[in-house]
Amino acid sequence: MTLPTITPDEAHRLITDGARLVDIRSADEHARARIPGAENRPINALGRVGDAPAVVYHCRSGMRTGANAALLAAASDCPAYLLEGGLDAWRAAGLPVADNSKAPLEIMRQVQITAGALVVIGVVLGLVVQPAFLGLSAFVGAGLLFAGSTGWCGMAKLLAMMPWNRRVAT
């Protein structure tokens, strides 16, 4: 089942009239940037959504809400809509967004930065110092392959334990 998409202006009107706004992104993404008044209900722990005349779901770009439309529709006890273009479109429409630049980057962005840096370091050291350093790049690549295949990312688990990620600011 698909849910109808609505523009940021239409969503704003619905929210003003009492609709609930539900952000399905992870807590770390929500802490970094959010629409004021949005409830953070990550897609993997959504539960039932009701007690409102309507519900508007959003993510960052609209891709996650679109991909999970059937799940979102099943979780809704009232008319439900998807925010077309997500938080990015909301921001582009000039509607308010609460940004917290002091919140840590999302874990997956940290993984991408760390993995990319380790691959580059491994290649540079392999070319300049000792070819055995190319093994670092291979190790990181194998880890990413494993994470993509299994859904378990050791680097993300390790980064989540770092001091800057221990307290998610809201």
C-alpha positions as CSV (number, residue, x, y, z in Angstrom):
1,M,0.0,0.0,0.0
2,T,1.3,3.5,-0.8
3,L,0.5,6.6,1.2
4,P,-0.2,9.9,-0.5
5,T,2.7,12.4,-0.5
6,I,2.1,16.0,0.4
7,T,4.2,19.1,0.0
8,P,5.8,20.8,3.0
9,D,3.2,23.6,2.9
10,E,0.4,21.1,2.9
11,A,2.1,19.3,5.8
12,H,2.5,22.5,7.7
13,R,-1.2,23.2,7.4
14,L,-2.1,19.7,8.6
15,I,0.2,20.0,11.5
16,T,-1.2,23.4,12.4
17,D,-4.6,21.8,12.4
18,G,-3.5,19.1,14.9
19,A,-1.8,16.4,12.8
20,R,1.1,14.5,14.3
21,L,4.5,14.8,12.7
22,V,6.6,11.7,13.0
23,D,10.3,11.6,12.1
24,I,11.3,8.0,11.3
25,R,15.0,8.6,11.2
26,S,17.4,7.4,13.9
27,A,17.9,9.3,17.2
28,D,21.3,10.6,16.2
29,E,20.0,12.0,12.9
30,H,17.0,13.6,14.7
31,A,19.3,15.1,17.3
32,R,21.4,16.8,14.6
33,A,18.5,18.4,12.7
34,R,14.7,18.2,13.2
35,I,11.5,19.8,12.4
36,P,10.3,21.5,15.7
37,G,7.5,19.5,17.2
38,A,8.3,16.3,15.4
39,E,8.2,13.0,17.4
40,N,11.2,10.8,16.8
41,R,9.9,7.3,16.2
42,P,12.7,5.4,14.3
43,I,11.3,3.0,11.7
44,N,12.8,0.0,13.5
45,A,10.8,0.9,16.7
46,L,7.8,2.7,15.3
47,G,4.8,1.1,17.0
48,R,1.2,2.3,16.6
49,V,0.5,5.9,15.7
50,G,-2.9,7.3,16.4
51,D,-4.7,9.9,18.6
52,A,-4.6,12.6,16.0
53,P,-6.8,13.7,13.0
54,A,-3.8,12.7,10.8
55,V,-0.2,11.8,10.8
56,V,2.6,13.0,8.6
57,Y,5.7,10.9,8.3
58,H,9.1,12.2,7.3
59,C,12.7,11.3,6.9
60,R,15.6,13.3,5.5
61,S,14.9,13.1,1.8
62,G,11.7,11.1,1.5
63,M,13.4,7.9,0.3
64,R,13.0,6.0,3.6
65,T,9.4,7.0,4.1
66,G,8.6,6.0,0.5
67,A,10.4,2.7,0.8
68,N,8.5,1.9,4.1
69,A,5.1,3.3,3.1
70,A,3.3,0.0,3.6
71,L,4.7,-0.4,7.1
72,L,3.9,3.3,7.9
73,A,0.3,2.8,6.7
74,A,-0.2,-0.3,8.8
75,A,1.1,1.6,11.9
76,S,-1.4,4.5,11.4
77,D,-4.8,4.5,13.0
78,C,-5.7,7.7,11.2
79,P,-5.2,9.2,7.7
80,A,-1.4,9.1,7.0
81,Y,0.7,11.1,4.6
82,L,4.4,11.2,3.5
83,L,6.2,14.5,3.5
84,E,7.4,14.8,-0.1
85,G,11.2,15.4,-0.1
86,G,11.4,15.0,3.7
87,L,13.4,17.4,5.9
88,D,15.4,18.6,2.9
89,A,12.2,19.8,1.2
90,W,10.8,21.3,4.4
91,R,14.0,23.3,4.8
92,A,14.0,24.4,1.1
93,A,10.4,25.6,1.6
94,G,11.7,28.0,4.2
95,L,9.9,26.3,7.1
96,P,11.6,26.1,10.5
97,V,14.3,23.5,11.2
98,A,16.0,23.1,14.6
99,D,19.7,22.5,13.8
100,N,22.1,21.3,16.5
101,S,25.6,21.5,15.1
102,K,27.0,20.4,18.5
103,A,25.3,17.0,18.1
104,P,27.7,14.3,16.8
105,L,27.5,13.4,13.1
106,E,25.2,10.4,12.4
107,I,27.0,7.1,13.0
108,M,26.8,6.0,9.4
109,R,28.4,9.2,8.3
110,Q,31.2,8.6,10.9
111,V,31.6,5.1,9.5
112,Q,31.9,6.4,5.9
113,I,34.5,9.1,7.0
114,T,36.5,6.6,9.0
115,A,36.4,3.8,6.4
116,G,37.3,6.2,3.6
117,A,40.2,7.7,5.6
118,L,41.6,4.2,6.5
119,V,41.4,3.1,2.9
120,V,43.3,6.2,1.7
121,I,45.9,5.8,4.5
122,G,46.3,2.1,3.6
123,V,46.9,2.9,-0.1
124,V,49.2,5.8,0.5
125,L,51.3,3.9,3.1
126,G,51.3,0.8,0.7
127,L,52.7,2.9,-2.1
128,V,55.1,5.0,-0.1
129,V,56.3,2.9,2.8
130,Q,55.6,-0.8,2.5
131,P,53.2,-2.8,0.3
132,A,51.9,-4.7,3.3
133,F,50.0,-1.6,4.3
134,L,47.6,-2.3,1.4
135,G,46.2,-5.0,3.8
136,L,44.6,-2.2,5.8
137,S,42.6,-1.2,2.8
138,A,41.6,-4.8,2.1
139,F,40.6,-5.3,5.8
140,V,38.4,-2.2,5.7
141,G,36.8,-3.3,2.4
142,A,36.2,-6.8,3.8
143,G,34.6,-5.2,6.9
144,L,32.3,-3.1,4.7
145,L,31.3,-6.1,2.6
146,F,30.6,-8.1,5.8
147,A,28.5,-5.2,7.2
148,G,26.5,-4.8,4.0
149,S,25.9,-8.6,3.9
150,T,24.9,-9.1,7.5
151,G,23.6,-5.8,8.7
152,W,26.1,-5.8,11.6
153,C,28.9,-3.2,11.5
154,G,31.7,-3.5,13.9
155,M,33.0,-0.1,13.1
156,A,29.6,1.5,13.8
157,K,29.5,-0.4,17.2
158,L,33.0,0.9,18.0
159,L,32.3,4.4,17.0
160,A,29.1,4.4,19.0
161,M,31.2,3.8,22.1
162,M,33.4,6.9,21.5
163,P,33.0,9.7,24.0
164,W,31.5,12.1,21.5
165,N,28.7,9.7,20.8
166,R,27.8,8.6,24.3
167,R,25.3,11.4,24.9
168,V,22.9,12.2,22.1
169,A,21.8,15.8,22.4
170,T,18.1,16.5,21.7
